[in-house]
Amino acid sequence: MSTPQATTAPRRPAGSSAPETASDESAAGPASESAPTESASAPSDAPAAPEPADADAGGEKPRRGRPKGSSARTTRTIELTLTVSGTADGDWQAELKQGTTWLSRGLPVTAAAVTRAAQELHEELAGPIEAVIGAAREQRAARVAALEAELEQARKALAEITD
């Protein structure tokens, strides 16, 4: 089936002079002085805005505001900074910060709690944290061994003095 097409008069670009009117004026002579006023009104009959078919081909004007279906709540994030620090002596502490505001500072935590928390958060976090805690544990064990050796020497010295 064919679609019916509307028949319209040929359109002239706005702002251009109409060649048919100019040729009619020259043929009619001075008797058709009202013709320029009619030709001046002819472009006003033509729509100044592009036709709807032209608007589809050239793209639509971008709309203002958020796109349909988006929600501002889904894009907002909350940033918390948890800092866990430890000393060579095995003393661990945690601090929590939101933006520039401290929520908690200097809370004592155990190395075991730090290890468990890292495992719960993510496996990639757990590996490096366990390595650091393992190194601290080895240093602590070496210190304990050194202190035990020193204690044994002190006991021997005490036993020699008392005999």
N, C-alpha and C positions, 0 to 999 in steps of 0.2 A: 504494500500500500504506500501511496505517496502522501507526504504531509503537505497540507496547504500552506502556501507562502503568501504573506501579505505583500501587496503591490504598493509601492510608495514612489513618489517622485524622486528623480535622481537628486542626491544631496551634494551640496557644494561645501567645501571647507569653510569654516567661519573665518571671516576677515579677508577672504579673497574676493576679488571682483568677479562678477558673473560675466562670462564672455557672451552669453546669449543676450543679455540686457544691453551690453555695449553695442552689439551688432544691430539690435532692434532700434536703438537710439539713432545710430548713424543712418539707418534706412528711413526712419520716420521723420527725421529732421527736427526743427525747433518746435513743432507742434506737440511733441511728446515730452515736454519738460517735467511733467509729473512722474515720468518713468523712473528717474533716480530715486524719488521717495519710495516708490514701490519696491525697487530693488534693494533699497536700504532696509526695508522692513522684511525682505525675503530671508536674510540670514537669521533674523530673530525668530522666524518660524522654525528653523532648524534647531534641534536641541543642542545646547552648548556642551552638555556633558556627553561622554561617550555612551554608546548603546550598551545594554546589558551584555550582549555577546562579546563586545570589546572588553568589558570589565573581566569576564571569565578568562579571556585569552591572556590578558596582561597581568593577572593575579589580583587578589583581593587586598584591600588596604589592611594593614596589621591592626588588630584590635588591641585596646588598652586593657591593663589589668592582668590578673593571673589567668592562665589557661584553664579551661573548663576541666573539672575533675582533679585539679591539684589542691593540695591542702597545705597551709603554712605550718601546721603542726608537724607534718612529716619531715620537714626540712630542718627543724630546729634540733640542735644537739646540745648535750650537757657534757661539759668537760671537767673531769675530776683528775687530779694529779696525786697519785699515791707514791710516796717515796719511802723505801725501806732501806735503812742503812745499818751497818754493823761494824763493830770494832774487831781488832785482832784478839781481844779478850773474849769474844763471843757474845758481847752485849748487842742486842738488836733493838731498833726502835722504828716506829712508823709515824709518818706525817701525812695528812690529807689536806689538799688545797682545792678550792673551787674558784677558778679565775684567779683573782688576787687576794681572795679571802681564805685565811687558814681556818679549817674546820677542826682539826686536831693536830697537836704537835707533841713530839717526844713521848709517844706511847710505847712502853716496853713490850716487846714481843719475843717469842722464842724462835730459835732457828728452825725447829720442827714445824712451827706454825707458818713460817715463811715458805718452807719447802712445800707444805700442803697447799697453801694458797697459790703458789706458782703452778702446781700440777692441776689445780682446779681451773685456773684461768686459761692456760694454753700450754701445749707440750713444748712449743718453741721457747717459751719463757722458762719452763721448768729445767731444761738442760743447762743453760748457762748459770742459772741461780744455784742449781745443785753442784755445779763445778766450783763456784765461788765458796759455797758453804763447805764443800768437801776439802778445799784448800785450807779454809779457816780451821776445820776440824783437825787436819794433819798438823797444822802449826800448834794448835792447842795440845794435841797428843805429844808432840815433841817437847813442848814446855813442861807438860806433866812428867814426862820421862826425865827431863833435866832436873826438875824439882825432886823427884823420887831418888835420883842418884845423889843429889845434894843432901837429902834427908838421910840416906843410908850412910853417907860419910859423917854426918853430924852424930848419928847413933854410935858409930864406931868410935868416934872421938870421945863421946860421953862415956862409953863403956871402958875405954882406956883410963879415963880420969877416975872413975869410981872404983876400979880394981886396985 
